[in-house]
Structures are given as C-alpha cells and as structure tokens.
C-alpha cells in the first residue's frame, strides 16, 4: 500500500504518513470534510542530513541550521511556521 501525506486546501490541516489502497484514493479532511491534496512523501526512506547540517536562511532573520528532521519539526511547532515542504 502506498504511503502519502495530505494537506487540506480549506483549513491547512496536515495528515502525515497515511496508507491508501491505491494512488488515486481520495481522503477527506477530519476537520472540515474537504477533499485533501496529496503531497509528495518520503515514505519509509528518511532524509539524510550532512554532518554540518542544513542551513535555511528564510526561517529567521539570522537563518538557522538544522541537523535532523526532529529538530525541524520542533522548531516548526515552537515558532508556528510551516516547514512541511522540507520535512
């Protein structure tokens, strides 16, 4: 079964790592019941960060270096920003 991430176009709710029966299966948002948009997912294979980390200049005035996906998700929650396209 394929694994996908979905984002609702109405309320921006993010659903991560959803198993679907087929690639064209529609998923409804649990909040507003709209049909969610399928996002590209890395599935089972994770991202590999270089030893020096990944520097993002647009997340803060001085930029920020991340060394793991967990660090990016924690930053996302703490600062109320959306880095979903990078995770």
C-alpha positions as CSV (number, residue, x, y, z in Angstrom):
1,X,0.0,0.0,0.0
2,X,1.3,3.5,-0.9
3,X,2.1,6.0,1.9
4,X,1.2,9.7,1.3
5,X,1.0,13.0,3.2
6,X,-2.1,15.1,2.7
7,X,-2.9,18.8,3.3
8,X,-6.4,20.2,3.3
9,X,-6.8,23.2,0.9
10,X,-9.5,24.8,3.1
11,X,-8.2,24.6,6.7
12,X,-4.5,23.6,6.0
13,X,-4.7,20.5,8.3
14,X,-1.8,18.2,7.6
15,X,-2.2,14.4,7.7
16,X,1.2,12.6,7.6
17,X,2.0,9.0,6.5
18,X,-1.5,7.9,5.5
19,X,-1.7,4.4,4.0
20,X,-4.0,4.3,1.0
21,X,-5.4,1.4,-1.0
22,X,-4.5,2.9,-4.3
23,X,-2.7,6.0,-5.7
24,X,-5.9,7.7,-6.7
25,X,-7.9,7.2,-3.4
26,X,-9.4,10.5,-2.1
27,X,-9.0,11.4,1.5
28,X,-11.4,13.7,3.4
29,X,-10.2,16.2,6.0
30,X,-11.2,15.1,9.5
31,X,-11.8,18.8,10.4
32,X,-13.8,20.3,7.6
33,X,-14.6,17.2,5.4
34,X,-13.0,18.8,2.2
35,X,-11.0,16.5,-0.1
36,X,-7.4,16.8,0.8
37,X,-4.5,17.4,-1.6
38,X,-1.9,14.6,-1.9
39,X,1.7,15.7,-1.1
40,X,5.0,14.1,-2.0
41,X,6.1,11.9,0.8
42,X,9.4,10.3,1.5
43,X,7.6,7.2,2.8
44,X,9.8,4.7,4.6
45,X,13.1,6.2,3.5
46,X,14.2,9.1,5.7
47,X,16.2,12.2,4.8
48,X,20.0,12.1,5.4
49,X,21.4,15.3,6.8
50,X,25.0,16.2,6.1
51,X,27.3,16.4,9.2
52,X,27.3,20.2,9.1
53,X,23.5,20.3,8.9
54,X,21.1,22.1,6.6
55,X,21.1,25.9,6.7
56,X,17.8,27.7,5.9
57,X,18.1,31.4,5.5
58,X,14.3,32.2,5.4
59,X,13.2,30.7,8.7
60,X,14.6,33.6,10.8
61,X,16.3,36.9,10.3
62,X,19.7,35.3,11.0
63,X,19.0,31.9,9.4
64,X,19.0,28.6,11.1
65,X,21.0,25.3,10.8
66,X,19.1,22.1,11.3
67,X,20.8,18.7,12.0
68,X,17.7,16.4,11.9
69,X,14.1,16.2,10.9
70,X,13.1,16.1,14.6
71,X,14.9,19.4,15.1
72,X,13.0,20.9,12.2
73,X,9.6,19.7,13.5
74,X,10.3,21.0,17.0
75,X,11.3,24.4,15.5
76,X,8.1,24.4,13.4
77,X,5.9,23.8,16.4
78,X,7.7,26.3,18.7
79,X,7.7,29.1,16.1
80,X,4.4,28.3,14.4
81,X,5.8,28.1,11.0
82,X,5.2,25.6,8.2
83,X,8.3,23.7,7.0
84,X,6.2,20.8,5.8
85,X,7.6,21.0,2.3
86,X,11.1,20.4,3.7
87,X,10.2,17.6,6.2
